[in-house]
Amino acid sequence: MSGVNLIQLLLAKTYVKREELELVRNRIQTLETNIEVLPGQKDLHQLQLEMSNLRGELRELAPSIRQVSRISDLLLENELKDK
C-alpha cells in the first residue's frame, strides 16, 4: 500500500491536475478573446496617418483662429467702452 502512495505522490509532483489544467485553458481562452478585439498594426498605422493629417489641418486653421480671436477681442473691447 505504501508503494502505491509513493507512486501517487511522484505522479502528483510530475503531472498537473485536471482542474488546474482547465483553469489555465480558460485563462488562455479569455486572453485570446481579449487580444482578438485589440487593434492590429494596420489599424494603428491608419490612426497614425489620420493624426498626422489632423495636425496639418490644425496648422492651417491657426491663422484664421488668431484673426477671429483678435476680432472678438476688439468687439468685446468696443462693447466695454460703450458701457
C-alpha positions in Angstrom: 0.0 0.0 0.0 2.8 2.4 0.8 4.3 1.7 -2.7 1.0 2.9 -4.3 1.1 6.0 -2.1 4.7 6.7 -3.2 3.8 6.3 -6.9 0.8 8.6 -6.5 3.0 11.2 -4.7 5.5 11.0 -7.6 2.8 11.3 -10.2 1.2 14.3 -8.4 4.6 16.1 -8.5 5.2 15.2 -12.1 1.8 15.8 -13.7 -0.7 18.7 -13.3 -4.2 18.1 -12.1 -7.1 18.3 -14.5 -8.8 21.2 -12.6 -5.6 23.2 -12.8 -5.2 22.5 -16.5 -8.8 23.5 -17.1 -8.2 26.7 -15.2 -5.2 27.5 -17.3 -7.1 26.7 -20.5 -9.9 29.0 -19.5 -7.5 31.8 -18.7 -5.7 31.4 -22.1 -9.1 31.4 -23.9 -10.0 34.6 -22.1 -6.7 36.2 -23.1 -7.1 35.1 -26.7 -10.6 36.6 -26.8 -9.3 39.9 -25.4 -6.4 40.0 -27.9 -8.7 39.5 -30.9 -10.6 42.7 -30.0 -7.4 44.8 -29.8 -6.5 46.9 -32.8 -3.8 45.5 -35.1 -0.8 47.0 -36.7 -2.7 48.1 -39.7 -5.3 49.9 -37.6 -2.6 51.7 -35.6 -0.9 52.8 -38.7 -4.2 54.2 -40.1 -4.7 56.0 -36.9 -1.2 57.5 -37.1 -1.9 58.7 -40.6 -5.2 60.3 -39.5 -3.5 62.1 -36.6 -0.8 63.4 -38.9 -3.5 64.8 -41.3 -5.3 66.3 -38.4 -2.1 68.1 -37.3 -1.7 69.6 -40.7 -5.3 70.8 -40.8 -4.9 72.4 -37.4 -1.8 74.2 -38.6 -3.8 75.6 -41.5 -6.6 76.8 -39.2 -4.3 78.5 -36.6 -4.0 81.9 -38.5 -7.8 82.0 -39.0 -8.4 81.3 -35.4 -6.0 84.1 -34.4 -7.9 86.5 -36.7 -11.2 85.5 -35.2 -9.8 85.8 -31.7 -8.5 89.3 -32.5 -11.8 90.4 -33.9 -13.6 89.0 -30.9 -11.3 90.9 -28.5 -11.8 94.1 -30.4 -15.6 93.7 -30.3 -15.5 93.0 -26.6 -13.3 96.0 -26.0 -15.7 98.1 -28.0 -18.7 96.9 -26.0 -16.9 97.6 -22.8 -16.1 101.2 -23.9 -19.7 101.9 -24.8 -20.9 101.0 -21.3 
